[in-house]
Amino acid sequence: MSVTTMTLSPEFSRRMRVVFHTLGLSCLGGALFLQALVFSGIVQQGYFTAVEQNAAILSFEVALTVFAIIYFVYIYQRLIRSVR
């Protein structure tokens, strides 16, 4: 009886890693940019309010935030493991 296993090609695996890191770094960069905007709004007005009416956009923002948190934890763990 023969058992076959499916493996990804090295090129596909590399491409998926590049896409993963590109999306993750852009999420983190966007988060930093938005924090700078919020901070400048607080400095200028003393407060900041943001209300999103579109449920699809709000859901997408929440999904990107969750992905950014997961990516940040992943990168942090890789950094800590490389230091040891």
N, C-alpha and C positions, 0 to 999 in steps of 0.2 A: 504494500500500500504506500503510495507516494503522497507526500504532503507538500503542497506548493504554497509559498508565501509571497505576498505581493510587497515589493519594495519600490520606493520612489527613486526615480533617477536622480543622480547627484545634481544635475542642472536644474531640475524642478525644485528640489529641496533648497538649493542656493537661492533660486528666484523667490521662493516663498519666504525665506529668511529676510531677503532684501525688502520685500513688500511689507512684512511684519515690522521691521525696524523703521522703514520709511513712514508708515502709518503711525507707529508709536511715537517717534520723534516729532512728527508734525502735530500730534495731539498735545504733547508736552509743550512744544513751542507755542501753540495756540493758547494753551492754558496760561502760560507766562504772559503773553501779549494781553489777554483779557484781564489778568490781574493788574497789569500796568494801567489799563484803561479804567478799571474800577478804582484803583488807588488815586489816579488823577482826578476822577469825578468826586471822590471823597474830599480830596484836598481843596478842590475848587468850590464845592457846594456844601461840604460838611456832612453829606449823606449820599447814598447811592441806592436807587431803586431800579429794578429791572423786572418787567412782566412780559412773559411770552404767551400770546393768545393761541398760536397755532400748535395743536397737539402733536402733529407729526414732527415739527421742528423741535419741540420740547423733548419728545421721545428720542430723536436722533442725538440731541445734545447729551441726554442722560446716558445713552449707549456709548457715545464717544468718551464721556467722562469715566465710565466704568472700564472701558478699554484702556484709557490712559493710566488709571490706577493699577490695573493688572500689569501693564507694561512697565510702569515705574517700579513695582515690586520685583518684577522679573530682572530688570537691569540692576536694581539694588542688590539682589541676591547674587547675581553674577559678579558684581564688584566685590562684595564681601568674600565670596569664595576664592576670588583671584588674589586677595590680599593675604589670606592664610598661608 
